[in-house]
Amino acid sequence: MKLIFATNNQHKTEEMQAAIGSSFELMSLQQAGINIDIPEPHDTLEANASEKSWTIYKLTGSNCFSEDTGLEVDALNGQPGVKSARYAGEDKTFENNIAKLLSELYGNKARSAKFRTVISLIIKGKEYYFEGVCEGSIGELPIGKNGFGYDPVFLPAGSLRTFAEMPLKEKELYSHRKKAADKLVKFLQEMAFHS
């Protein structure tokens, strides 16, 4: 089965393909020849994921899915959350987002946080949701060169290393995106089995 993954983020495509394995073939928007930037105007991860997958479904009529991921920091009342990718405003580089987060948390000992991924899957015009959560905490300084986004400052619970210090295989042991993808794969396999 082929699925269009409604993202322009190459890192996310690689992570998702690794998480899904060879059971299904993923096509990024670029591979599907779709050159659009889909807005994420909503204030929940669910609504943003849904917006992206319905946009692509209406455009192509193909089975597709999208995801939205947020970093939710307890001391910041769940911020940056749905605005994780745009936390630093217009100048939204990973580095600027991290710098803003660390400055907001400066001197704060309460650093618990979680990554939450919501996947919206559309198959034959019906929508299904899957969620993955990774609990952890925010480090004092960025460490590591792997991954993307907030990975250099996020330490998953049970590890002394940030996501950015881990190779992808190790990150998958904890990853919110992998947990959501596992639920997606299980659902698709059951669907394929019963059809």
Stockholm file with secondary structure:
# STOCKHOLM 1.0

chainA/1-195         MKLIFATNNQHKTEEMQAAIGSSFELMSLQQAGINIDIPEPHDTLEANASEKSWTIYKLTGSNCFSEDTGLEVDALNGQPGVKSARYAGEDKTFENNIAKLLSELYGNKARSAKFRTVISLIIKGKEYYFEGVCEGSIGELPIGKNGFGYDPVFLPAGSLRTFAEMPLKEKELYSHRKKAADKLVKFLQEMAFHS
#=GR chainA/1-195 SS CEEEECCCCHHHHHHHHHHHTTSSEEEETTTTTCCCCCCCCSSSHHHHHHHHHHHHHHHHCSCEEEEEEEEEEGGGTTEEETTGGGTTTTSCCHHHHHHHHHHHTTTCSCCEEEEEEEEEEEETTEEEEEEEEEEEEECSSCCCSSSSTTGGGEEETTCSSCGGGSCHHHHTTTCHHHHHHHHHHHHHHHHHHHC
#=GC SS_cons         CEEEECCCCHHHHHHHHHHHTTSSEEEETTTTTCCCCCCCCSSSHHHHHHHHHHHHHHHHCSCEEEEEEEEEEGGGTTEEETTGGGTTTTSCCHHHHHHHHHHHTTTCSCCEEEEEEEEEEEETTEEEEEEEEEEEEECSSCCCSSSSTTGGGEEETTCSSCGGGSCHHHHTTTCHHHHHHHHHHHHHHHHHHHC
//
